[in-house]
Amino acid sequence: MSKEKFEEALEKLETIVRRMEAGEMTMEESLKAFEEGIKLARFCTKKLDEADRRVDLLLRQEGELITKPFAGEERESER
């Protein structure tokens, strides 16, 4: 899974959730799907944390962290 992309992992996780919510899986299938879902959720969280750290590094200027809202956030706050 280390070479897997975030988007692929998230899509697989969404598929697992839909299947589990449908309630048509056996107990054993549900447990196996739950285990895979946990692994995918951890992978996605790790990738998001890594991206957050990279953004923080890119925004550092002269040793200080400059926080800037995303373009979508600026528009919402102006309303």
C-alpha positions as CSV (number, residue, x, y, z in Angstrom):
1,M,0.0,0.0,0.0
2,S,3.0,2.3,0.4
3,K,3.0,3.1,-3.4
4,E,-0.7,3.6,-3.4
5,K,-2.1,7.1,-4.1
6,F,-4.3,8.9,-1.6
7,E,-7.1,9.2,-4.1
8,E,-7.1,5.4,-4.8
9,A,-7.0,4.6,-1.1
10,L,-9.9,7.0,-0.3
11,E,-12.0,5.5,-3.2
12,K,-11.4,2.0,-1.8
13,L,-12.4,3.2,1.7
14,E,-15.6,4.8,0.4
15,T,-16.4,1.5,-1.4
16,I,-15.9,-0.5,1.8
17,V,-18.1,1.9,3.8
18,R,-20.9,1.7,1.2
19,R,-20.7,-2.1,1.2
20,M,-20.8,-2.3,5.0
21,E,-23.7,0.2,5.3
22,A,-25.7,-1.9,2.8
23,G,-25.7,-4.6,5.5
24,E,-25.4,-7.5,3.1
25,M,-22.1,-8.9,4.2
26,T,-21.5,-11.8,6.5
27,M,-19.8,-11.2,9.9
28,E,-16.5,-12.6,8.6
29,E,-16.7,-10.4,5.4
30,S,-17.6,-7.4,7.6
31,L,-14.6,-8.0,9.9
32,K,-12.2,-8.4,7.0
33,A,-13.6,-5.2,5.3
34,F,-13.4,-3.3,8.6
35,E,-9.7,-4.3,9.0
36,E,-9.0,-3.2,5.4
37,G,-10.9,0.1,6.1
38,I,-8.8,0.8,9.2
39,K,-5.6,0.3,7.2
40,L,-6.9,2.6,4.4
41,A,-8.0,5.3,6.9
42,R,-4.6,5.3,8.6
43,F,-2.9,5.5,5.2
44,C,-5.1,8.4,4.2
45,T,-4.5,10.2,7.5
46,K,-0.8,9.7,7.1
47,K,-0.8,11.2,3.6
48,L,-2.9,14.2,4.8
49,D,-0.5,14.8,7.7
50,E,2.4,14.6,5.3
51,A,0.7,17.1,2.9
52,D,0.0,19.4,5.8
53,R,3.6,19.4,6.9
54,R,4.8,20.1,3.3
55,V,2.4,23.1,3.1
56,D,3.7,24.4,6.4
57,L,7.3,24.1,5.2
58,L,6.4,25.9,1.9
59,L,4.8,28.8,3.8
60,R,7.7,29.3,6.2
61,Q,9.3,32.7,5.6
62,E,12.4,33.8,7.6
63,G,11.8,31.1,10.2
64,E,8.2,32.1,10.9
65,L,5.1,30.2,9.7
66,I,2.8,32.4,7.7
67,T,-0.7,31.1,7.7
68,K,-2.7,31.9,4.6
69,P,-6.3,30.7,3.9
70,F,-7.1,28.8,0.8
71,A,-8.9,30.8,-1.9
72,G,-12.2,29.2,-1.2
73,E,-12.0,30.1,2.5
74,E,-11.3,33.7,1.7
75,R,-14.5,33.9,-0.5
76,E,-16.6,32.4,2.2
77,S,-15.4,34.8,4.9
78,E,-16.1,37.8,2.7
79,R,-19.8,36.9,2.5
